[in-house]
Amino acid sequence: MPILDADYSKVNHEDMASAIGLKSKHIPLLIANFIEESASILEALKDAIETRDYEKIRSSAHAIKGSAGNLKFSEVYEMARDVEFAGAKREIDFGYEIYFEAIRNAIGTI
């Protein structure tokens, strides 16, 4: 089930820096890079979902999962993991569109 209420609008840079072992001054750049890179990956994921290109679904979700995990965006990580695994299994009845929207919305709160 997608996490429909993931909200990162109040991310604490100090806490994030501590969790990933960096100084807080580096967090804004990491977040900006994540947002920028996620835009193109989300576009590829959207296209893959529309065409049911399961390998591209898997690889796009994997990329989002890795980046989100590195920054401790746990909800995005978990949803991307679910999409990745469903794509790898070529699950026809998986709610790809619902998960995509939830991931996009969560990233949009950053």
C-alpha positions in Angstrom: 0.0 0.0 0.0 1.5 3.4 -1.0 2.2 5.9 1.8 -0.2 8.7 0.7 0.7 11.2 3.4 4.5 11.2 3.3 5.6 14.8 4.0 9.2 16.0 4.1 8.4 19.7 4.3 9.9 19.9 7.8 13.1 18.0 7.2 15.6 18.9 9.9 19.0 19.3 8.2 20.8 18.7 11.5 19.0 15.4 12.0 19.5 14.3 8.4 23.2 15.2 8.5 23.6 13.2 11.7 21.8 10.2 10.2 23.9 10.1 7.1 27.2 11.1 8.7 27.7 14.5 7.1 27.8 18.1 8.1 24.5 20.0 7.9 25.9 22.5 5.5 26.0 19.8 2.8 22.4 18.8 3.1 20.8 21.6 1.0 23.0 20.7 -1.9 22.2 17.0 -1.5 18.5 17.7 -1.4 18.7 20.0 -4.4 20.5 17.3 -6.4 18.0 14.7 -5.3 15.1 16.8 -6.4 16.8 17.6 -9.8 17.7 14.0 -10.5 14.4 12.7 -9.4 12.5 14.8 -11.9 14.1 13.0 -14.9 13.8 9.6 -13.2 10.2 10.2 -12.4 9.5 11.1 -16.0 11.2 7.9 -17.1 9.2 5.9 -14.5 5.9 7.5 -15.7 6.7 6.6 -19.3 7.6 3.1 -18.3 4.4 2.6 -16.4 2.3 3.9 -19.3 3.9 1.4 -21.7 4.3 -1.4 -19.1 8.0 -1.6 -19.7 8.7 -3.6 -16.6 12.5 -3.5 -16.9 12.4 0.3 -17.1 9.9 0.4 -14.2 12.3 -1.7 -12.2 15.4 0.3 -13.0 13.8 3.7 -12.5 12.3 2.7 -9.2 15.6 1.3 -8.1 17.3 4.6 -8.9 14.8 6.5 -6.8 15.0 3.9 -4.0 18.8 4.3 -3.8 18.8 8.0 -3.7 15.9 8.2 -1.2 17.5 5.6 1.0 20.8 7.5 1.1 19.0 10.6 2.3 16.8 8.7 4.7 13.5 9.6 2.9 12.1 6.3 4.2 8.6 6.5 2.8 9.9 7.2 -0.7 12.4 4.4 -0.3 9.7 1.9 0.8 7.3 2.8 -2.0 10.1 2.8 -4.7 11.2 -0.6 -3.3 7.7 -2.0 -3.8 7.5 -0.6 -7.3 10.9 -2.0 -8.1 10.0 -5.5 -6.9 6.7 -5.5 -8.7 8.4 -4.4 -11.9 11.0 -7.2 -11.5 8.2 -9.7 -11.1 6.3 -8.2 -14.0 3.2 -7.9 -11.8 0.3 -6.9 -14.1 -2.1 -6.0 -11.3 0.2 -3.9 -9.2 -1.0 -0.3 -8.6 1.9 1.4 -10.4 0.1 4.6 -11.1 -1.0 5.0 -7.4 2.5 4.4 -6.2 3.9 6.8 -8.8 1.6 9.6 -7.7 2.4 8.9 -4.0 6.2 9.0 -4.7 5.9 12.1 -6.8 3.8 13.8 -4.2 6.2 12.9 -1.4 9.2 14.2 -3.3 7.2 17.3 -4.0 7.0 18.1 -0.3 10.8 18.3 0.0 
